[in-house]
Amino acid sequence: MTHHEPTILHRASWLAPVSTPPVENGAVLVQGERILSAGSHDSVAPQAPPGTVKVDHGSAALIPGLVNAHTHLELTGLEGLIPLPQPGFPAWLGKVFEHRAAFGIESMRGSIRRGLARLAATGTVLCGDINNGSSLEPGPNGRGTHRHVFFEVLGFDRQDLVDAVGPDLIGAFASSARKSPSMSLAAHAAYSTSPEVIRDAKGWCRRTGRVFSMHVAEHREETRFLRDGGGFCRELLHGLGRWASRWTAPAMSPTAYLDRLGVLDRQTLLVHAVHLDDDDWEIAHRRGVSVCFCPRSNHNLSAGRAGISKALEMGIVTALGTDSLASNTDLDLFQEAAFTLDRYPAVAPEAVLAMITLGGALAIGQARSFGAIEAGKSSRMLSVGLPETAPSRNDLVETILLQGKRGAWKWVSSCTSD
Ligand SMILES: [Zn+2]
């Protein structure tokens, strides 16, 4: 690419910018990796400078590249090794431990590379990727799927962040984070991470202006443990030699507990959020957290069914994630979207499309560049082919999602050479 990249005018029968309603006979003017202008063809075409290359996508909808707000690409190598569905979280976790023991750091890095390739092959431009230290470099910038790294800390018996992570790894993380805004901390979960470590991790994110993420209320074993300190989570901690005798159960829900720790705000992303009652949703709304749902992973672990409609009704920023290939069959957000449409008939297709684009970008703090087709944002879009009988405005977005599930889409090239 040169400094003077050619401008390209993409036209299609529909444009679905996501941040604004769909536009019939839409166009997007792009230069390299950036969008210059988007809207109706009549309004955008006159802005194209002389020499602009014109690409007509015909009967198709242009949509933003997809955003997967919760992955564990490290675990891509576990694909197909754990039969799904599992009868519950405890059974599943036992299988993960069994298989992961054979996994070295090099195979985790290979897993991440293969996972990124899988994401790119399924239309994903950006992912929020949980990592346990095998690869603390975000990126790549440019053509591949961009990886926002959530370095995950845990340690129920640990006193603070350095104690939990170790001085070497925290140093490597900090130096990588100084170079890139695409680096965050995540705490694993309330049953695996001490309150001090959760607060420290959130504190670092606050000081550096980054999104903090945490698994919350994924399964009944977690809600039970916070209520009375017993059950599977306690046995697990004992078995791992991580039990902390000074800890007492807060006797409240995971959401209320995190609120008491002071770690819920607009820059906190709660993942799974399956077992939240009305009071919990009220807290989530009041604090302005965002939520990433992983409905297929929850289904595959027999963990429960999240209140997606409730979160949408309350106006909470919502995203979708595939979670890892240890708990899902693919990393394809179109499949996740189709499953959501199928299992949540009350959720509108427009909401689902927003969850796999703008909602995800907002949730992981990358909405300046991703999630919508607008001037200044990434030009990495998808062209989704529409069927012979063109959809009406009313069923456009559902058609887009179903065509995506069928694989009837392609990347919109930002270069004239490919
Ligand atoms: Zn996860």
Boltz pocket constraint, residues with backbone or C-beta under 6 A from the ligand:
constraints:
  - pocket:
      binder: B
      contacts: [[A, 70], [A, 71], [A, 72], [A, 130], [A, 215], [A, 271], [A, 323]]
      max_distance: 6.0
